[in-house]
């Protein structure tokens, strides 16, 4: 298992960014997607999908899910989703599952 994994969801893809997050977490943790905590407990999947398909001006979004920091970034090719393992006590990282998502413009 890699500490860093990423995928890109292009605007022309059929896969929604919220589902790409679940799939990437599932692969990274070796957990069946239906056994994961529901994504909506962490972030509203509809909001995530709408941010990624709208011209809202968002550039990045970060949140914690299943022991990973999920970074969603708007790119020229679509939306890049990357994971980093949350390390307790690491600079700039926290294992607080109740942390709020952050959005940068």
N, C-alpha and C positions, 0 to 999 in steps of 0.2 A: 504494500500500500504506500503510495506517495504522500508526502506531506502537502504537496501542492498539486491540484488538479484543476483543469479548466475545460470549458467547452464554449462554443460560440453558437448562438441561435440567430440565424439571419431572418430578416423581416419576411422573406419568402418561404421560410420553413413552416411546416404544419405544427411543429412542437411549440407550445407556449413556454415562456421563460419559467413560469412556476413549476411546470412539469420537468423542465430541464434541471432545475434545482433539485427536485426530489430524485430524479434519475442519477444525477452526479453524486449526491449524498449516499444513495443506495450503493453505488459502485465503490465509493471511497470507504464505506464502513462494512461492506459485505453483508448488508442487511436488506431483506426483502422490503420493497417500498411500502407494502401495507403494514409492516411491523414498525415503521418509523412513526414518531410523533407527528400528528397532522400539521402540515405547514401553516395552516390558518391559526394555530396556537402561537405562532411566532410573528407572522406577517400575513396580511390579507392577500391571498393569491391573485384576486382580481385587480387589486391596486398594483401589484408587481407587474402583472401582464399589461395593464394600461400604461404604466410608466414607460415600459419598454416598447410600446407600439405607438405612443403619441408623440407629438412634437412639444412636449411639456418643458423641454430645455434641461431635463435632468442629465447629469453626466455619470454619477456613481451612486450606488446604494449599498450599504453594508449592514448585515445583521448576523446573529449567531443562530445556528440550527444544528442539532445533533452533534454537538461538540466541535463544530467547524465554524469559522468565520466565512460567510458567503459574501463575495463582492460581485456586484452586478454593475457593468460598465457599458455605456453606449459607445459603440465604435462605428467606423465607416461601413463595416461588414454586417452590422446588426448589434446584438447584445452579447457581450462576453461575460460568462459566469465562471468565477474561480473560487476555489476552496483553499483555506489554510486551516491546519489543525489549531485549535485553541490551546494555548499553553498557559497554565496557571502561573502567574507571577512574571510572565514575559512582558517586556516593555510594549505598551500600546495594546495589549491583549488581555482579555478577561474571560473567566469561565462562568460569568454571571448569565444564566439562561434568561433572566428577565430583562436584559438590556434592550433598549429601544433601537429600532433601525435608524440609520443616519443617511441623509440624502445630501449630495453635493450638487451644486449647479454651476 
